[in-house]
C-alpha cells in the first residue's frame, strides 16, 4: 500500500537525539566529488573542497524513535551569497525520520534498510545498508580504547552551520553536539556508487568512532 508523507504527523524542531556513530573524512578525486555527489543541479557548479565526509549514525532515541542513518557531505556549496556545507545524500531507516527531516530542515532523506550487528567479544560493529534487495554499502569498524570528550560549543558557528536546498527552498541550521570520540579501526568498507558516493576511492584522512553522543537539531534560522 502506498503511504503519503501527509499521513505522518509533524514532529517540529527542536530535536534532541542520543546515539553512537562513525565519521570518516577522505581526500577524494575532484571528478568524483563534482560528478557523483547527488547535489541538486542548482548547487553542483558551486561545490568546493577536496574532502568528502561520510557519517553513520545509530540513534538510540529521538523524537521519532530509534533509527539509523548514513549521510555524505561533499564539501561546501553556495546558497546565494552564503557558502556552507551541505548534506547531499542521506538514507535513514524510518519514514518518520524521512518525512520530518525534509519538513524541518530540508534534509534530502530517503528510506532504506539497515542491518546493524555488534560482536560482544571484539566490539566490532557491522553495518549493511540496502534498498529493494540492492546493497548500498557495507562496513565494519571498532572503537579505540582511548576516548576523549568533545563538544561543538568550542567550534565556530560558521563551521557547524549546514545549508540545504529542498523543493526550491533554502534551509540553514546549526546542530549542537557533545559526547566522546576515539580513533576508529575500519575492518572493511564498500559502497555502491550508483546509490552513494564511494568514499573508499579517496585517501582516508581520519576515522572517528563516536561511542556515545547527544545532539540537538534546532529550528532553522529562516523559519
N, C-alpha and C positions, 0 to 999 in steps of 0.2 A: 504494500500500500504506500502511495506517495504521501510524504509528510511535508507540509509547507512550513516556512520559518515562522509564520504568524501563529502557528499552533503552540509555540514555545513561549512561556511567559518572560517578560522583560526582567532582567536582573541588573539594575543600573550600577554604575560605579559610585563609590569606591569598592574595590575588591581587596580582601586580604587572603593570601594563599600561603600554605606551607607545603614543603616537599623536599625533594632531592633532585640532583641533575648532573649533567655533564656539559662542559663548554670546551669547544675545540676551535682554535684560531689557526688558519693556514694561509701562507702566501701563495696565491693561485694565479694561473695563467690569465692574462688580461682578456684573451678571447673567450675563455670560459665565463669569467665574471661579466663580460659585456654582452654575451650572446645567450647564455644559459642561466640567467638569473631570475627569470619568472617575474620581472618587474612589469608594471603597466607600460604600454608603449609611450605614454606621455612623459615617463620618467627615465626611460632607458638611456637616452642620449646624454643625460646629465650625471650618470653614475661616475664616481671617482673612488680611488683607493685600490690597494693591492691585496688587502686581507679579506678573506671570507670567514664568517663565523657561523658555526653550527652549534645549536643547543638542543639537548634532550632534557625534558623536564617531566618528572613524575610527581604530580600534585597529590598529596595525601588528603588535603582538604581545600575547598574553595567554596564560594557562594553558590556554585552549581554542582558541587560534589567532587569526588576524586576524578582525575582524568590525566592522561599523558599527552605530551606534545613534542613535536620535532619541528624546529624552525631554522631558517637561514637568513643571515644578514650579509648582503653583497658589498657593503661599503656605504658611502653617503650618496644622496641624490638631492636635487634642487627642487624645492617647493616654492615657486615664485622667486623671491629673494632670499629664502631661508634654506640653508643646507643642513641636513641632518641624516642620521642613519635610519634605515627602514627595514622592516621585515618583508621580504619579497616572497617567501614560500613558507607555509606553515600547515602542518597536519595535526589534528587533535582526535581524541578517541570518543568524544561525545558530541551530539548535536546541540546540547545546551551550551557548550563552550563555543561551538561554531557560530551559532546564532547571536549570542551575546557579545562575542569578540568582535563581530562585524558591526553590530549596533553601537557598542560603546566606544570603540577605538578605531574602527575601520580596518581592523587586522584581517587579512585575507585568508581566514581559516577554512580548511577543508577537512572532511571526515575520512578517517581510515581506521584500520585495526592495529592495535599494539599487543604484543606479547612480551611481557617483562618477567624475567626469572632471575633469582639471586641464589647463588650457590652458598649455602650456610658455612661450608668449610673453607672455601677460598675467598669468599666475599666478592666473587666476580658477578657482575650484573650483565645479563644478556638481554638484548632488545631486538625484536623482529617487528618490522612495520610493513603492512601490506594493504593493498587496495584491490578488491574484487579478485582475490587469489593471485595478484601480481605483486611481487616483492618490491617495496620502495627502498628499503635499506635494512641492514642488519649490522650490529656491532656488539662488542663486549668490552667491558672495562672494569677496573677495580680502583679503589682509593688508596693513596699512600698512607703511611702510618702517622705522619706528622700533619696536623691540620692547624690552620690559622683562622682567627676570627676576622671577618670583613664586614664593612658597611658602606653603602652607597653614599652616606652622608659626607664622606670625605672626598667625593668626586664632584667636579664642576657640573652644574645642571646641563650645560651645553653638550657634555659628553654622554649624558644619560638620556636626553630627550630624543624620542623617536617620532618620525612622521609617517603617515600612511595616506594613500590615495585610494578611496573606495567609492565607486559609483559617482565619480566626478566631484567628490568632496574630499577635502584635506583635513586630517586629524593630527593633533600634536599632543603627546602625553609623556610623562616622565616617571617611570616606575622607580620605586624605592625598595631597597632590599638589605637584609642583614643575615648573617649566617656564618658558616665556616667552609673553607676550601682546602683542598690538598692536591698535590700533583696526581694526575690520573695515569694509570698504566693501561694503554689501549691494547687489547688482546687481538682484535681484528675489527675491520670496518669496511663496509662496501655500500654503495648507493647506486640505484638505477637512475641515470642521468635524465631519462625520459620524464621522471616524476620529481626529482630533487637534485640540486647541484651536487656534483661528486667532489666533496672536499678532499678526498684522498688523492686527487690529481695534483694537489698543491703540496708545498713543503710545510709540514706541521711546525708551527711556532710555539704553541702552548696547548696543553690539555689539562683541564682542571676538573676534578670531581668536587661536587657540592653535596656533601652527605646530609646537610640539613640547612634549610633557609626559611625565612619568612619574607614575603614580597607584598607590596601594596601597589595596586594599579588605581590611581586616582582618576577623577573625571578629566576629560580632555580640556585643554586650555581654551579651545574655541567653541565650547558648548555652554 
